Amino acid sequence: MRLEDVQRIAVLGAGNMGHGIAEVAALAGYEVALRDIEEELVRDGYDQIEWSLGKLAEKDRIGDGEAEAALDRVETFVDLEDALADADVVIEVVPEKMAIKKDVYDEVVEHVPEEAVLVTNTSSLSITELSEVTDRPERFCGMHFFNPPVRMDLVEVISGAHTDEETLELIEGLAEEMGKTPVRVRKDSPGFIVNRVLVPLMNEAAWIVESGDATIETVDSTTKFDMGLPMGSFELADQVGIDVGYHVLEYMYEALGEAYRPCPLLAEKVEEGNLGKKTGKGFYDYEDGEGAQIPTDAVDEEVRRRLLAVMANEVAGLIGDDVADVADIDEAVKLGAGFPDGPAKLADDEGIEELVETLDTLHEATGEARYEATDHLREAAEAGGFRGGSGAAAGSDADGESGAAEFEVLNVAVDGRVGHVEIDRPHRMNTISDEVLDELAAAIDRLDGDDDVRAILLSGAGDRAFSAGADVQSMAAGGADPIHAVELSRQGQETFGKLEASDKPVVAAIDGYCLGGGMELATAADLRVASERSELGQPELNLGLLPGWGGTQRLARIVGEGRAKEIILTADRYDAETMADYGFVNEVVGNDELDDRARELAEQLAGGPPIAQKYTKRAIHAGRTDADAGLEVEAMGFGHVMNTDDLMEGVTAFMGDEEPEFEGK
């Protein structure tokens, strides 16, 4: 079957994941049959889709007509045979029990069309074992979405032992059509990629507390505010459901051995029925207590190293078993778990040799199998890291010629006369961390020093955020230290100041959220183009902060002091049209038009006279604080351009009614 032949998708299971996957498929233009075993269940799933589409339309993520059309594509069923009629792809999303799934497939093969491809959304169970109860194991694979499917970008596409390449390519293409990022899991291995990293990490966190080596608060403070993960380990377990992680761990223990033996602390919570937020109580109390209140200053270096060592060992196991390579592992965990950096990079930054030493010490002291370093981890230590000591992930350009290896969280490219800088953290809403600031400063220096670059285009990866602001978690890692806060403020001021002071025109392409530090970054550009769905604002005061990267100064110069005070002091969010009325946004365009229009504008500026542009910007900037100084720079610049080849080119082109070709001479 070819991708273009896929018209109808049957989703078996209308629970949280099932109705979410059905919504994603419908939004992508597919006809969807949503089926569950009871009318009430399937009706609840349909109602959730309707509610979610309404919220997307309310937030201008989609149009009202698009929401209605997507809902019209969803048809509900209880009868399995009717649901499977004419299905091209069947996505099974029933409870995570092998016996239940096998029973479902026993029925499916009786009614499913002969050419249909079967996929399972299992998060850890064997693809091979499930495929072998069907009549088409070669056209069976895993398609693991992450919760909630509408928001999460990652889809793990997992090969079973019998899956053919055509099936994997079809499902990867289907994921892309649904607006997702597929990552290939080359071998059927328990936990696949993301859970293979996350679940042992959760287990180790529990063992640390079980052994009395640290408290829950210390572990969560370390994971959230030192390692920079989106949640503390126990906070995440409560969010997902302790039983969910525990059952995955049980399966891994059964399949992979003693290294995955569940910690008794987890078993105790499951037996008590205290499963986290969904039951009101887990590691934290959400009924009678305040939930997860994690201190920012209880980080512990030994806890960090121990968790990173266990995580690095799992990464090494995945690579050594040929389940996935370094680049895919890092991408999957960033997209699927919201890590600020991939686990391989986090391990490399800590030092693989030190992590091997940590494991060896723990193994010698306890004899526990989970601390036995894999051969591949030792090989990585000898090679200088998972990325070979080059600082570049597998598959990236590490030869230094293009300089691509220098950037981990930015995409920096030169296309013609336009240098494009893209913040590449869509999994974290392109929030700005210390690393982003460092790389942004390096990127500006590089593009400023490249005579072939005549304009700079700034954007954020994905379509959800230009940048949703500062990475608050990485900021909180410095605790309440005022010196660290001042240094962080000055670092952002200096970096954004470089962008503003660039002699080259800078265009910011704003799509989605442009908040806090993200808006301060856009403020440093010369021109701003925004999509209709964009939301802008300076919400720092809602957190008890204030704009610290130049926002109190630049914004007032652009929109006036009164508007700047309104925007900052109210901490409200504004739509793109309002910010255009205020003079902050130069142009508002349709959501699908932003990339082309921003590129067009950047190329237009890149075709301008570089010397005249440089002195124009310098004169404007000089006149901000001293009008006489601004006029002097203007006069000097005017005198300088009178002796340039560009002036002659401009005059000649004007007289001949032609387009000038300025060369900056």
N, C-alpha and C positions, 0 to 999 in steps of 0.2 A: 504493500500500500504506500502511496505517495502522500506527502503532507497536504497537497492541494486536494486530495480525495477525502480528507477528513471534514465532515460536515456536521455530524451528530455525535455527542459524547454522553454516555450514560455514567452517572455518578451514583454508586451504590453506598448509601449511608448519608443521612441528612443532618448529622450532628454538627458540632462546631467546625470541624475540618471539612466535612462533606459539603455543607451549604456554602462554605467559603470557597472551595474549589469550583463548585457549580457557578458561583457568582463571577469568578475570574474567567471561566470558560465562556460564559454568556457575554461578558464585557468584550471579550476578544472576537465576538461575532459568531460563536458556535451555537447550534441548537443543543439544548441540554435536557436530558431526562434525569430528574432527581428522584431517587427511589429509597424508601425505607420500609420496614416491616409493618408499621402501623400508620394509619391515616393521620393521627395526631402528631406523630414524629415528623412526617414529611411536611405537614402543614406548618409546624413550628419552623422547620428549616426554610421553607418558602417565605414565611413572614420575616425571618431574619435577613434574607436576601433583600426583600423589599425595603426593610428598614435601613440596611447598609447602603443600598443604592441611593436612598433618599439623603443620607448623611453626606455621601460623596457629592451629590448635586448641590446640597446646601452649602458645602464648602467650596463650590466651584471647581471641584476636581474633574467633574464631568458635567455635561449639560443635562437639562431636564429630559430632553428628547432621547438622549443616549441612555439615561437611566430607565426610561419607559421601554425602550427597544430591548434592552438587556433583560428586563423582567419578562417581557413577552416571549423571549426565547426559552424560558424555563418552564418545563412541563413536569408535573408531579405524578408519581406512581406508587402503588403498593404492590401490584402484581408484577413479578419479576419478568415474566415473558414479555409483557407489554413494554416494560421499561427498556428491554434490550433490543426490541425491534428496530432494525435499521441503524443500530449503533456501529460507528466506525472504530471508536476507542471506548473501552470500559475502564473506569477508574474506581477501584474498590477502596472504600474508606470505612470499613466496619471495625468493631472493637479489636484492640491489639492482642488477640489471642489466636494462636496458630490453629486450634481446633475449629474456632468459629469461622476463620477465613477459609479453611479447607472446605467446610460445609457449604459456604457460599459458592465457591468455585465448582463444587460438585453440581450445584444447580445451574450455575451460569453456563457451563459447557453444553447443557441440554438445549438452551434457547438462543445463545449468542450467534450472530451471523458468522459464517465460515471465515470471512476475511478480517474480522475485527481483531484488534490488538488489545491485549489485557495488561493492565498495570495495577500495581498495588501501592497505596500510600503508606505502607508500613514504615515505621521509624527505625526498626532494628531486626525484624524477623527475616529468616532466610528466604531470599528470592527464589533460589533453586528449588527448595523444598515445596514452596507454594506452586511453582510452575509445573512441577511434576504431577500434580493432581489435575492438570488441565490437558486438553488435547492439542495444545500448541505451545510447548515450552520455549520454542525458538522465537515466538512472538509474545513473550511475556517478560516484563521487566519491572523494576521499581521506579516510581515517580513520587518522591517524597517531598511534599510541600511543607512549609513551616507556618506556624500559627501566629497571627491570622493570615491566611493565604492572600487576602486582598492587599495587605501591606508589605508582607515579607517577599523579598526579591528572589531568594534562593529556591531552586528545585534540585535535589539530588537525583540524578538519573542512574539507576543501579543495574548493572549487568548480572544476570544469573549465569550459572554454568552453561546453560543451553541457549542463551539469548543471542540472536544474530545481530550483526552490525547494522543492518537496515532498520531493525526495530529501535535500536538505541538512537540512531540518527533521526528517525521519525519523531520520537518522544522528545528529544532535545529541541527539534524544530517546533514542536507543539508548545513546549514551555516558552520558547522565545516569542511565538505568536501570542501567547498569553501575557507577554510583557515581563517574563521572568528570566533569571540568569541560571541556565542549567550548568551543573558541574558533574562531570562523569565520574562515577565510582566504578572502577574497572573490574573489581572483583567482589563477589558476594561475601561480605565480612560483617559480623555482628556490630551494630551501631553505625555502620557505614562510615561517614567522615565526622560529621558534627557531633553526634551522640558518642562516638568512639573517643572524642576529646572531652566533651562536657561531662559525661556520666562518671568516668573514673575521677575527674576533678572534684565532682560533688562527693563521691565516695571518700576520697582522700581528705577533704575538708571535714567530713564526719569522723574519720579515724583520728584526726588531729584533736578534735574535741573529746572523743571517746577516751583517748589516752591521757587526757588532762594536760596536753602540751599547750593548749590555748583555748580561749573562750569563743563562743559563737560570734560575739561582738568583734573580737580581735581578727578572726578569720574573715568576716565580712568587711571589716574596715580595710583589711589588707587587699582583698580581691577588688574591692570597689575603688578605693582611693589611692592605692599604691600600684597595683597592676593595671588599674584603669578600666576594668571590666564594667559592663553596664549595670550589673547588680552584684551584690554580695552572693557568695555561693549558697548560703542558706536562704537568703532572700529569693534567689532564683528558684530554688527547690520548692519554696512555698508558692511562688507564682505559678510554676508549671504544674505542681502537684507532686508531693513526695512519692506517692505511689507510682506515678508514671516513670520517674527516674529509677525507682527501686525495681520495677518489673523489667525494665531494659537491662539493668545491672544483673538481675537474676538470669536473664537469657544469656548475657555475655559470660557470666560465671559458668553456666552450664556448657557453653560452646567453647570458651577460651581458657578456662581453668582457674586455678587458685588465685591468680593475681587480681581477679575481679570479684573476690568474695565480698558480699555486701557487709557494710559496717552494722553492728547490732543497733546502733543509734537510729539508723534508717528503718530497720525492721521493727523497732519499738514504736516508732511513729505510725507506721502502717498498721500494726496490730491494734494500736489505740484508736485508729480512725482519725487521728489528727494529721490531715494530709496537706495543710496549708491554707491558703486564702479561701478555697472552695468549701472548706469545712469550718472556717472561722478561726482555726488554730493549727499551727504547725510548729516550726521552730520559733515563730513569733506569734503573739496573740492578737488577732484582728477583731475579736469580739469585745473582750473586757480590757484589752491593752491598747497600745498605740501602734501596733503593727511593727514593721521593720524600721526601728530608729537606730541607724548605724553611725557610730562616732567617726569623725573624719581623722582623728589623731591617734587611733589605737593600732596603727600599722605595725607589723612585726616582720623584720627582715628574714628570719628563719622560716616563718610561715610562707612568705612569698617564694623563697627558694625551693621549699619542699613541694609546693603546688606546681611551680614551674617545672621542676624536675620530673614529676609524674606526668605532666602534660607533654613535655618534650619526649618522654619515653613512648607515649601513645602516638605522637607524630612520627617518630622513628619506626614504630611498628607498622603504621599504615604505609610508609614509604618502602620499608623492607619487604613487606608482603605484596607490594605492587598493587595496592588498593587505589592509591592516588599519588600524584607527585606534590612537591613542595608548594608550587604556585596554586594548584587546585585546593589543597588543604587550607592554605591561608585565605584564599578567596571564599571558600565555603564557610569557614568559621566566622569570618568578618560579616558576611551577609546573613548567615543563619543564626548567629549568636550575638551579633552586635559588638564583637571585640573591636577595640580601637586599632589593633594590628593583628595580623595572623599569628597563630601560636608558634610557628617556626621562627618568625621574626622576633617575637617576644623572647623565645629561648635563645636565639642568637645574640640578642642585645644583652641578656643576662650573662651569657658565656656557657657554651655547651660543656666545656671541660669542668667548670665549677658545678654544673648540674649533674654530671656523671659522678663527680666526687661526692656530692650530696646523696645520691642514690646508693653508692657503695657504702658510705658511712651508715645509712639507715638500714641497709640490707645486713651489714655485719652486726649491727646492734639488735635487730629484731628477727632476722631470718625470713621476713615476709616476702612472698613472691612478687608483690607489686613493686618492690624496690630493686628488682633485678634488672639492671640496664641491658637493653637489647644490643645486639651486635651492631645494628645500624646506627644507634646512638653513639656508640664508641667510635665508629668510623666517621661520623659527623664531627665528633670532637677532634679527631686527628686531622680532618680536612679543614678545620677552622670554622665549622658551623654547617647548618643545613644548606646554606647558600654558598658553601665553598669558600667562606671568608671574603667574598667579593662585595658583600653587601647587596647583592642582586639575587632575586629569586630565580629559580630555574626557569629558563625560557626567556629571561629578559636580556637586554643588551648590556652586557657587562664589560665590553671591550674598551669603554671609555671614549670612543670616538663620537658617539652621539650624546653622551652624557646622560642617557636615560637612567642608568643605574643610580645616579645621584638622588633621584626622586622616588620616594616610596608612597607618599600621600598626595602627590600632585601628578597630573599628566601635563607635561610641558612639550610643546611641539611647535615647529615653525612651518607654516604653510604659505608659500609665496612670501609676501612682505608682512604677514601678520604672525606675531608670536602669540600662541594660545596657552593660557595657564588655566587648568581645570582642577579644582579641589576634588580629589577622588576618594571621598569617604561617604558614599551614599548610605551605607549601613548605619552611619552616625549622623545622618542629615547634614553632612559636610561641615560639621562643627569644627571650630578652629582650636587646635591644640598647640603646645610648644613646638612640636615637630612641624606642623603646618606653617607656623611663623618662620621657623628656621629655613624650611625649604622655599617658602615664598620669597624670602629675602634673597636666597641664592638664585632663584628663577628670575627675579627682577634684575639682579646684577648681570646675569647671563644675557638676557634679552636686551638690556640697555647697552651692553657691550658689543652687540651684534649689529654691524652696520646694515646688514641686509633686512633687519627687522625694522619696520617703519611705524607699526602700531601694535598695541597689546590688547588682546581680548581676554577677559576674565569671566569664568563661569563655574558652576558646580555640577558634578556628575549626577545623572538621574534627573527626574522631573519633579522631585518633591521639595528640593531645597537648593537655592543658591548657596546659602549657609544659614543654619538655624542659630548661629551664635557661637559663643565660646564653648569649648568642651569643659563644662562645669566640673566634671569628675576629675579631669586631669588638673584643673586649677585647684580643686579641693585637696589634692595630694600634698600640696604645700602647707595644708593646715591653716591655722589662723596667724601665721607668721607675717607681720606687716612688711618685713623686708622682702620676702618672696613676692608678696602682692605688688609692691612698688616695682620690683624688677620685671614682673610679668607685664605690668602696665607699660613700662618703658620699652620692653621688647616689642609689644604690639604697636606702640606709637612710632618707633623707629622703622619697623617693617612697613607699615601702612604709609608712613612718611616717604619712604623710598618710592613707593608706587605713585604717590601724588606728585613727587618731585621729578619723576621720569620725564625726560625731554620728549618722549614719544606719546602720542595720544593714547589714552586708555579707555576702553569701552567695557562696561560691566553688563553682562547678559543675565538678568535676574529672572529666575523661574522658580516658583514655589516660595518657600519661606525665606525671607531675608530679614533676620532678626538680630538684635543685639550686636555682637561683634561682627556678624555677617553684614549688617547694615553699615557698620563703621567701615568695613572693607569696601563696600560699594561706594561709600561717601568719598573714598580716596581716588575713585576713578574720575575721568573728565566728563564722560557721558554715560547715562544709564538707560538701558532699554529693558522693559519688563513685560512679562506675559500677563494676560488678563487674570489668571488665577493666583498671581503672586500676592503674598501678604508681607507687609513691611512694618517694622516698629523697633523701638528701643525699650524692651521690657525689663531692663536691669533693676529699676527701682522696685519692681515687684519682688525681687530677691533680696532687697536691702543693699543693692550695689548701685553703681553708677557707671555710665559708659567710660571705659578706661583706656581706649585705644584711639583717642583723638576725637571721639564722637561729640564731646561737649563743645569743641571748637569748629570742626569742619561743617557740621550740620547747620549751625547758625549762619555760617557764611553762605550756604547754599539756599536755605529757605527763609532766612531772617531769624532774628533772636526770638520773636514772639512765637513763631511756628515751632522753632527748635525746643523751646521750653514746653510747649504743649505736647510735642511728641515724646520728649524724655520724661517729663513730670507725670503725665497721665499713664505712661507705659502701655498705651493702647496699641492695637494692631490696626493697620490701615490697608485698604485695597490699593491696587496699582493706580487706578484712575484718580483717587484722592491724592496720592503722592505726586501724581503728574500735575494736578491742580495746585499743589503746594510748591511746585517747581523742583522737586527732588528727582522725579523720573522725567526724562526727556521725551520718551515715546512709549506708548502701550500698544502691544500687538497681540494678535490671536495666539493661543497657546502653541499651535502647530507652526506658527510663523516665526517664533523667537529666534531659533538658531540661524535661519537664513537671513533675517533682518539684522541681527547683531553682527554676523559675518560680513554682510553687505556694507554696514556702516564702518566697521573696522577697516575693510578694504578701501572704502572711499577715503578715509583719513590717511591710510597708508599711501595713497596716491598723491597726497598733498605735499607741499614744499617743506621738507624736514627742518631746514634752518629757520624759516619763518615761524613754523609751529613751535619750535623750541623757544624762541625769544618771545612769542606770544604768551606761552605758559609762564615763562619766567617773569614777564612784566606784570601779568595778573597776580601772581603769587607775591611779588615784591610790593605791590600796591595795597595789599591787605592791611598791613600795619603802618605803612608810610606811603601816602599818595605821591609825595615828591620822589621817593625812591622808585616807585612803579613807573612814573613818567620818565625818569632817567633811564631805566632799563628799556623802556619802550623806544626812547630816542636812540640809544646805543644800538638796539636791535634793528631799528629802521635804517640806520646808517650802515650796519653790517650787511643787510640783505641787498642794499643797493649795488654791492660789488659782487654779487653771486651770479653764477650761470643760470640758477633757477629763475631769477628775475627776468633774464633775457628770454628764457624758455617760456615763461608765463606770458610775457608781452607778445612774443612772436605767435604763440598759439592763439591768444586773444584776437590779434589782428587777422589771423587766418581762419578764425572760427573753428579751431581744432582743439582737441584735448591735450593739455600739456603733459609732458613726461618729466617730472622733477627727479633729479638725481642727488640732491643734497650737496650740491657744489656751488 
